[in-house]
Amino acid sequence: MKIENIIQTGWSCYQNKVASGLLAPENEKMMQLQISQILQSLSTIFEYHARESIKILLEVPVVIKEDVFRSIDIVISHSIDNNITNYPIEIKCFRLKTREGKAFRGAQNLGMYDYWEDIENIENYAKLENYATGYQLTLTDDPYYVDTAHKGPQVRVYSTYRNRSKVTGILEKSIANRSGKIEIVGEYIMSGWANIKDFFFICQKYTGK
């Protein structure tokens, strides 16, 4: 519960800072650093015991199955009395325009695929030793991800439309240079999109083992 409070509080702070213009993530790397700084500030507040430690780690390498390697965007490592539990966080930042603001990014079909691949990843992280609840945090200022009823053959499968519900099982459709197959154990809905000023935000959580 403590780490969930840190993540939910940090995510709420981040949403409002971005929406108000105090933070301006231009890409995923900037978003990662900004969120980790907020989580780091909160972690010291939530350490209540002399033998307790809450660390914020970036790009943590793991092997999820056989020779499949991943780097987790952010890990909150909670240690108390030498018992360690890790909470993985994957993030996505889908900006409407390029860093210079002169052109539209496009490739939303790949972005939506990558979103669900993050969900698949946090489910796999939960199976690892000393790992627990996983989170996926996404922001975008591109309403196509949120407010469009995606009907094309690719985007229909990997849609992040706010009215989509009960996403689970196998999502399979060939798509550019991606594997074209994602396997999801949990069940997810997209109604959690929050619209704050010019941005949309969503948090997904996986607790299963």
C-alpha positions in Angstrom: 0.0 0.0 0.0 2.9 2.4 0.8 4.5 2.1 -2.6 1.1 2.3 -4.3 0.6 5.6 -2.4 3.9 6.9 -3.6 3.2 6.0 -7.3 -0.4 7.4 -7.2 0.7 10.6 -5.5 3.7 11.0 -7.8 1.6 10.4 -10.9 -1.0 12.9 -9.8 1.7 15.5 -9.1 3.3 14.8 -12.5 0.0 15.1 -14.4 -0.7 18.5 -12.9 2.8 19.8 -13.4 2.7 18.8 -17.1 -0.8 20.1 -17.6 0.1 23.5 -16.1 3.3 23.8 -18.1 5.7 23.5 -15.2 7.1 20.3 -16.8 7.3 19.8 -20.6 8.3 16.2 -21.5 9.3 16.2 -25.2 9.9 12.5 -25.3 9.9 9.3 -23.2 13.4 9.8 -21.8 12.5 13.3 -20.4 9.3 11.8 -18.9 11.2 9.0 -17.3 13.7 11.5 -15.6 10.9 13.9 -14.5 8.8 11.1 -12.9 11.8 9.5 -11.2 12.8 12.8 -9.7 9.3 13.2 -8.2 9.3 9.6 -6.9 12.7 10.2 -5.4 11.4 13.2 -3.5 8.4 11.3 -2.2 10.4 8.2 -1.3 12.2 9.8 1.6 8.9 11.1 3.1 7.5 7.5 3.1 10.5 5.9 4.8 9.3 5.4 8.4 11.8 3.0 9.9 15.6 3.0 10.5 15.9 -0.4 8.7 13.7 0.7 5.7 14.9 1.9 2.3 13.0 3.1 -0.8 15.2 3.4 -3.9 14.3 4.7 -7.4 16.2 2.8 -10.1 16.2 3.5 -13.8 16.7 1.1 -16.8 16.9 -2.1 -14.7 17.9 -5.1 -16.8 15.9 -8.3 -16.4 15.4 -11.6 -18.3 11.7 -12.3 -18.5 11.9 -15.7 -20.2 14.6 -17.8 -21.8 16.7 -15.3 -23.8 14.2 -12.4 -23.8 15.8 -9.3 -22.2 14.1 -6.1 -21.1 15.1 -2.9 -19.4 12.5 -1.6 -17.0 11.9 2.1 -17.2 11.6 2.7 -13.5 11.8 0.3 -10.5 10.9 1.3 -7.0 12.9 -1.0 -4.7 11.4 -1.3 -1.2 13.6 -2.9 1.4 12.7 -3.4 5.1 14.6 -5.7 7.4 16.5 -7.0 4.4 13.3 -8.1 2.6 13.2 -6.5 -0.8 10.2 -6.0 -3.1 10.5 -4.4 -6.5 7.7 -2.5 -8.2 8.2 -2.0 -12.0 6.9 0.9 -13.9 6.8 1.3 -17.7 6.1 4.6 -19.3 5.0 6.0 -22.7 5.1 9.6 -24.0 3.2 10.1 -27.2 3.6 13.7 -28.3 1.6 15.1 -31.1 4.5 17.1 -32.7 8.2 16.7 -32.9 10.6 18.3 -30.5 10.8 21.4 -32.6 7.1 21.6 -32.9 7.2 22.0 -36.7 5.8 18.6 -37.7 3.4 15.9 -36.6 4.9 12.7 -35.4 2.5 10.1 -36.9 3.0 6.3 -36.5 0.3 6.1 -33.9 -0.3 2.5 -34.9 3.2 1.6 -33.6 2.6 3.7 -30.5 -0.5 1.8 -29.6 1.2 -1.5 -30.2 4.0 -0.4 -27.9 1.5 0.6 -25.2 0.1 -3.0 -25.1 3.6 -4.4 -25.2 4.3 -2.4 -22.0 1.3 -4.1 -20.4 2.6 -7.5 -21.5 6.0 -6.6 -20.0 4.7 -5.5 -16.6 2.8 -8.8 -16.4 6.0 -10.7 -17.0 7.9 -8.6 -14.5 5.4 -9.6 -11.8 6.5 -13.3 -12.3 10.1 -12.5 -11.4 11.6 -13.2 -7.9 11.1 -10.2 -5.5 8.8 -8.4 -8.0 5.3 -7.3 -7.3 2.6 -5.0 -8.6 3.5 -3.4 -12.0 2.3 -0.1 -13.4 2.1 1.4 -16.9 1.9 5.2 -17.1 1.2 7.0 -20.3 0.7 10.6 -21.4 -0.2 12.1 -24.7 -1.4 15.4 -26.2 -2.5 13.5 -29.4 -6.3 13.0 -29.2 -6.1 10.3 -31.8 -4.9 7.8 -29.2 -7.9 8.6 -26.9 -10.9 9.9 -28.8 -10.8 8.0 -32.1 -12.8 4.8 -32.6 -10.0 3.0 -34.4 -11.4 0.9 -37.3 -8.3 0.0 -39.5 -7.1 -3.6 -39.4 -4.0 -2.8 -37.3 -5.3 0.0 -35.0 -8.5 -1.9 -34.3 -6.4 -4.7 -32.7 -4.1 -2.4 -30.7 -6.5 0.4 -30.1 -6.2 2.7 -27.0 -9.6 4.3 -27.6 -11.2 5.4 -24.3 -14.4 3.3 -24.9 -12.4 0.0 -25.3 -13.1 -2.5 -22.5 -12.0 -6.0 -21.5 -8.7 -6.1 -23.3 -7.2 -9.5 -22.6 -5.8 -12.6 -24.3 -3.9 -12.5 -27.6 -3.6 -9.3 -29.7 -2.2 -10.4 -33.0 -1.8 -8.5 -36.2 1.3 -8.0 -38.3 2.6 -4.4 -37.9 5.8 -2.8 -39.3 8.9 -4.0 -37.5 7.1 -5.2 -34.4 6.6 -8.9 -33.6 2.8 -8.5 -34.2 1.7 -10.6 -31.2 1.1 -9.6 -27.7 -0.2 -12.0 -24.9 -2.1 -10.4 -22.0 -3.2 -12.3 -18.9 -5.0 -9.6 -17.0 -8.1 -7.6 -18.1 -7.8 -3.9 -18.9 -10.2 -1.1 -19.8 -9.3 2.3 -21.3 -12.0 4.4 -19.6 -9.3 5.6 -17.2 -8.0 8.3 -19.6 -7.9 11.6 -17.7 -8.1 14.8 -19.7 -6.3 17.7 -18.0 -6.0 20.8 -20.1 -4.2 19.8 -23.3 -3.1 16.4 -22.1 -4.5 12.9 -21.6 -3.1 10.6 -18.9 -3.7 6.9 -18.0 -2.4 4.5 -15.4 -2.8 0.7 -15.6 -1.9 -1.7 -12.8 -1.2 -5.4 -12.8 -1.2 -7.3 -9.5 -1.5 -10.9 -10.5 1.2 -13.6 -10.3 
